């Protein structure tokens, strides 16, 4: 039998999705003046490295800290 996900897992998923959305849009907004007229693959090539660094070092730690079980 499959167990439904715990509320903390759903909260973690929501925070990760929101954080990724904000991060990707900020990176694309910052790159848009520099990459105007470039093909999509070239813009994506420039956006992926800062996106990965931001996800690993900012979004993931913040989401984990917000959803970690608290000591009582």
N, C-alpha and C positions, 0 to 999 in steps of 0.2 A: 504494500500500500504506500502511495506517495504522500509524504507529509507536506502540508502547506507551509510556505515560507513564513518565518517568524516576522513580526512587525519590524524588528531591527534590520532584517535583511531588506525589507521593502523600503525602509527609510534610507539605508545605505545606497540602494539602487537609485532612489529619487535624487539624493544629494549628488551622486556621481553623474547622473544624467544632466542635472541642472548645472553643475560645475563645468562639465565638458562643453555644454552649449554656450555658456558665457565665455569660457576660455577660447573656444574656436572662433566665436564671433569677434572677440577683441583682437585676436591675431589677424584674422582676415581684414578687419577694419584698419589695422595698423599697416598691413601690407598693400592694401588696395591702391594708395597713391603711387607706390613703387612699382607695382605690377600691372598697371593699367594697360590693357591691350595685349597682355601675355595670354597664351593658351592656358586652359584650366589645369592641365597637367603640370605646367611650370609653376603656377601659383601654388598648387598643392605641394609641389616639391619644396617650396620655400616655407610653407606653413607647417609641415609635419614635424620637423625637429623641435621647434619651440612648443608645439602642442604636446609632444611626448614628454618633454622635460617638465612642462607645466602640470600635466596629469600626474606624473610620478612624484614630483616634489611639492606640489601645492594641493591639487584637488583630492588626490587619494589620501594623504595624511589628514586633511581637514575633515573629509567624510568619515574616516576611521575614528577620529577624535570625537566627532559629534555622535557617532552611533555606538561607541564602546560602552560595555556594561559599566554602570557606576557602582562603586563600593557603597554599601549601606551601613 
